[in-house]
Amino acid sequence: MSNAAQNLAGSRITQLLDENSFVEIGAKVTARSTDFNMPNAEAPSDGVITGYGLIDGNLVYVFAQDPAVLGGTVGEMHAKKIAAVYDLALKMGAPVIGLLDSAGLRLQESTDALDAFGQIYLKQSLASGVIPQIAAVFGSCGGGLSVLAGLADFTFMEKDKAKLFVNTPNAIEGNRAEVCDTAAASFRAENGTVDFTGTEEEIFAGIRSLVDLLPSNNEDDVPYEDCEDDLNRACEGIEGFTADPAGSLALISDNGVFVETKAEYAKDTVTGFIKLNGLTVGAVANRSAVYGEDGSVKEDFNGLMSAHGAEKAASFVNFCDAFGIPVLTLTNVRGFKASKCTEKRGAKAAAALTAAFAGATVPKVNVITGEAFGSAYVLMNSKALGADLTFAWDGARIGMMDAGLAAQIMYPEAGGDELAEQTKKYDELQESVLAAAKRGYVDTVINAADTRKYVIGAFEMLYSKRETRPSKKHGTV
C-alpha cells in the first residue's frame, strides 16, 4: 500500500503497525515555498509520512517525521499533512500516534512555518480528551516542536539518542550539556515530561500495549477482554507491598498486568493501568518507599505526598475521566511533604488533585491500605470527594494525625502513663478502621488478601454508573 518503509520514518511506521496494514496519505505532497532555492531542494512527502493502519486490529492514525528530508523540519505542507491526519482521526474516533524526529522550524519558510506549528497545536488541543494522543521522540524534538510532545497524553522517548528540549542545555545560564543534559531522556523522565523511555523496539512494544489498554475515543467503551485469571484469587503477601504499591497493583490485576506511567517522576505517587476481569482500570496509589533488588530501601518518602505527586495524580485522573476509564486508588498517606517546592506549589497541586477526583464521574473505588491521615487522605479519592465505594484493610488507620501526636497536643501537661492511655483511647475512638466504618467513611473492612475479589465486584456493580455535574463550560482549577 506504500513504499514508505524504504526510509527511516517509514521503517518506524512499519515496525509499529500490524504487518501490511499501513496506508499512506499525501505521499506526493511537497513544499510550496520558492525562497532560498527551495525549488532545488528535494523534499519528498515534505519530510513527514502520514497515514493510517492497525495495531492488533485497532484503527490508528500515524505521522512520522523523516530527518533525511530537510532535517524533518516543519513547514507549511508538512503541518497540513499532520493536520489532515488529525481531521480524519477525529471523524473516525481513533488514536493519533506521532513519531517525532525533526530539526524543528523550517527557517526557509519563516512565518509560514510558524503558522504551521499553530495549526498542529490547534488540532492537538481540539483532540485532547476526544481521542488518545501518543508521541514518541526518536531524534531531535526542540523548541516549538517540544510542545507537540507536551500536548500528547503519553510520551515515549528513545533513551540514548533522542533529545527533547525547549532550549538547548548550553543556552541555559550556568549550564552545559556535559554538566546537566536537560534534553536527555533520563532528565525528561525524572521531571515528568516523558512517560516511558527505552530502545526503539521497546517503544514500539510499549505503544502497542498502551493502545490495547485505551479506548479509541471518549465515546467508545473501555477495552474489555475475556479474563482467564481467577476472579476470586487471593492476593497472598500483598501486605508486603503496602509501602510500594506497584507490587500490590500487579497482584490485584489480571495475570499481573500493570503498565506504570511516569515511573521516574514523583515516585511518592504511583499511576498506571491494570486489568480487572478483563476491564482496563486506571490506578493511583501512594508510595512510601522504593526498594532495591536486595530488599533494602533505596528511597524513603515517609508516607508523604509531594506537590509533584499530586500534580501527577491529578493529570492521570483527568485523563481517565475524559475517556471513561474507572479509577482505583490505594491510599496510604500521612500528610504532605515538608519542602520549599511543596510549600511553593503544594496548595495549588492539592487543589488540582481535589478537583480531579471531585469532578470525575467514572466509577471510583478507594482501598485504604495503611495510614490515611489529614487532608492528604481526604483528597485521595475519599468518600467526601465522591468515591463510590471505600474499602479498608483491617489494619488500616484513618484520622486527623498520628494518635500519639494528637494526644500530646490535647494533653500537653500529661505524664508518660496518662499520655499512653490517652493515645490508646484516641486510637480506638478516632483512628481505628472500625471507628471510621461506624461513621460510614468506610463501606467494608476487608482482609488484604481479598482485595482483588472485592474491587472486581465493586467495579462490576458500578459498570453502568451515571452521574452528572453542574452545567459549566469547564473548571478553573
Sequence and secondary structure as in RCSB ss.txt:
>XXXX:A:sequence
MSNAAQNLAGSRITQLLDENSFVEIGAKVTARSTDFNMPNAEAPSDGVITGYGLIDGNLVYVFAQDPAVLGGTVG
EMHAKKIAAVYDLALKMGAPVIGLLDSAGLRLQESTDALDAFGQIYLKQSLASGVIPQIAAVFGSCGGGLSVLAG
LADFTFMEKDKAKLFVNTPNAIEGNRAEVCDTAAASFRAENGTVDFTGTEEEIFAGIRSLVDLLPSNNEDDVPYE
DCEDDLNRACEGIEGFTADPAGSLALISDNGVFVETKAEYAKDTVTGFIKLNGLTVGAVANRSAVYGEDGSVKED
FNGLMSAHGAEKAASFVNFCDAFGIPVLTLTNVRGFKASKCTEKRGAKAAAALTAAFAGATVPKVNVITGEAFGS
AYVLMNSKALGADLTFAWDGARIGMMDAGLAAQIMYPEAGGDELAEQTKKYDELQESVLAAAKRGYVDTVINAAD
TRKYVIGAFEMLYSKRETRPSKKHGTV
>XXXX:A:secstr
   GGGSHHHHHHHHHS TT  EEE TT      GGGGGGS  GGGGEEEEEEEETTEEEEEEEE TTTGGG B 
HHHHHHHHHHHHHHHHHT  EEEEE    B GGGHHHHHHHHHHHHHHHHHHTTTS EEEEE SEEETTHHHHHH
HSSEEEEETTT EEESS GGGSTT  TTT  TTSHHHHHHTTS SEEE HHHHHHHHHHHHHHS SSTTS   B 
   S TT   TTGGGGSSSHHHHHHHHSGGG EEEESTTSSTTEEEEEEEETTEEEEEEEE  EEE TTS EEEE
 TTEE HHHHHHHHHHHHHHHHTT  EEEEEEE EE  SHHHHHHHHHHHHHHHHHHHH  S EEEEEEEEEEHH
HHHTTT GGGT SEEEEETT EEESS HHHHHHHH TT  HHHHHHHHHHHIIIIIBHHHHHHTTS SEEE GGG
HHHHHHHHHHHTTT        S    
